[in-house]
Amino acid sequence: MAEPRWIGYEDAPALINWPDAISALRAGHAYPRAQVADVFLGPGEGSLLSRAAWIDGLGYGVKSVTVFGDNPQFGLPTVQGAMQVFEPGRGVPKAIIESRLITELKTAADSVLGATFLARPDSTTLLIVGAGAVARSLVAAYAATFPTIKRIEVWARRLEQAEAFQRQVDVPGVDISTVTDLAAAASTADIIASATMARQPVLFGKWIRPGTHVDLIGAFKADMREADDDLISMASLYVDSRDTTINHIGELLIPIASGVIDASAVRGDLYDLTTGKTKGRSAKEEVTVFKNGGGAHLDLMIAHYIVATVERVDALDRGPTATAPFL
């Protein structure tokens, strides 16, 4: 049996693109709903997060990463780890993929797929809250999917971090700038994408104007949230997966526990949206919220896309006698 293939962060970026990654997630939701399980170990300041998934027809995958919020001050990534992928027929290990590659693609593609159903298609202004690693992917993915976007604003708790981020990103035809007044920026944005490590709300319903789409990414544990009760309760609320968000993430757990909303407030998830079971945005003035929970089933869908793409290129390089791409 062949050894699992290692795919590092530098091995695939030249071969992949945002439209195809988003299409891979859309296609993945045509398969039966995934079976998923998460394990969190360690203290809040240094957690081990393992997420596993099985999708009938796609196979098995488990991604294990450490999350250390203070790592950047030591010159280290906040998140580090890898994902192992197994084929569906006999459970053969097929690939080990650096988690950074999986997470960057999965996280932004997840959010932008949701936005294709929930944001106004004529949106011109994107506000990104947070200036970490996820923000760079969000800039690229949103710009590639919403050609109407002409202005991207970036806010971070530390202005110097936002300014450094601004100098590092460039999208032709799009003005990218930093903002210091988050409330003012939020009140004029068409789309707000928040990717922070906040445990208390950083976005408030009173700031949000009619027609805005809010994309909540950062919270991944039961004690984390980015939006206040007003925003959660006033908006049309959607998630990427009911199974990985409603009973797991503080963004929903906390307002449900306090009686602000109940689980039925979630109108649909990506399985509903991609199959047409749920329509998504229904009015121009509607405020929509999408909670990106980033479950392991999404990791597996993206892993399938990455490995298939890499092996397809290898097959072309080897000529007509090459074996078929993964899965």
C-alpha positions, 0 to 999 in steps of 0.5 A, a space after each residue: 500500500 502506498 504511503 499517504 501523500 504529503 501536501 504542504 502549504 506551498 505545494 498547491 496554491 498555484 493550482 487552486 483558485 477561489 471559484 473552484 474552491 467555492 464550487 467544491 463546497 457547493 458540490 459537496 453539499 449534494 452528498 448526504 449530510 456528513 457525520 461529524 465529531 469535534 474534540 477540544 482539549 486544553 485550556 482556552 489560551 492553548 487548545 487542541 482542536 480535532 475535527 473529524 468527518 465522514 461523508 458517504 461517497 467522499 470518505 473520511 477525514 480528521 484535522 487536528 490543530 493547536 490554537 494559541 492566541 498569543 503565538 503571533 507575539 512570539 513569531 508563530 502562527 496562531 493555528 498549527 496542524 494537519 489533516 489526514 484524508 482516507 478514501 471511502 472504499 476501504 479506508 486507505 490513508 490517501 493524503 496528509 495536508 498541512 492544516 493552513 492550506 485546508 483552513 484558509 481555503 475552507 474558511 473563506 470559501 464557506 463564508 463566501 458560499 453563504 454570501 452568494 445566497 444571503 448578501 445583496 448581489 450589488 454589494 460594493 463595500 466590504 468591511 473586514 473585522 480583524 486583520 489576521 490570517 483569515 482576513 487575507 483569504 476573505 479579501 481574495 475570496 470576496 473580491 473574486 466572487 463579488 465583482 461589484 465590490 469596489 471598497 474594502 475596509 479593515 478594522 483591528 483592535 491594534 491600528 498598526 496591525 490593520 495598517 500592516 495588513 493593508 500594505 500587504 494586500 492588493 486587489 486591482 480595481 478595489 480600494 483597500 483602507 483601514 478604519 478606526 471607527 468600527 461603528 461608523 464603518 459597520 453602519 455603511 458597509 454592505 457586507 461585514 465579515 468578522 474574523 476575530 478571537 473575541 469572547 465578547 461582542 464586537 458587532 452590535 445590532 444598533 450599528 447595522 443598516 437595513 440590507 447588510 449581510 453579516 458574516 460571523 467567522 471567529 467564534 468556534 467555542 462555547 464561550 466565544 461570540 462576535 455579535 451581540 443579542 440585538 444583532 442575532 435577534 434582529 437578523 435573518 439567521 443562517 449557519 453553515 451547518 446546524 450540526 456544528 453550530 447550534 449546540 456548540 458555539 457561543 454565537 448561538 449557545 449564549 443567546 439561546 441559553 438566555 432566551 433571546 432566541 431559540 434554535 428555530 431562529 436558524 432559518 437554514 444551513 448550506 445544505 438547505 441553501 444549496 439544494 433550494 430547500 431554503 431560499 436565502 435573502 428575500 428582500 433588499 432591506 433584509 439584514 442577514 447573518 451567517 454563522 461560519 462554524 467551519 465544521 470538519 465536513 467542509 475540511 473534507 470537501 476542500 481536502 477532496 478538491 485539493 488532492 484531486 487537483 494536485 493528482 490531476 496535474 500530476 496525471 497530466 505531467 505523467 501522460 496518458 498512462 497515469 492513474 485516475 485522480 483521487 476519488 
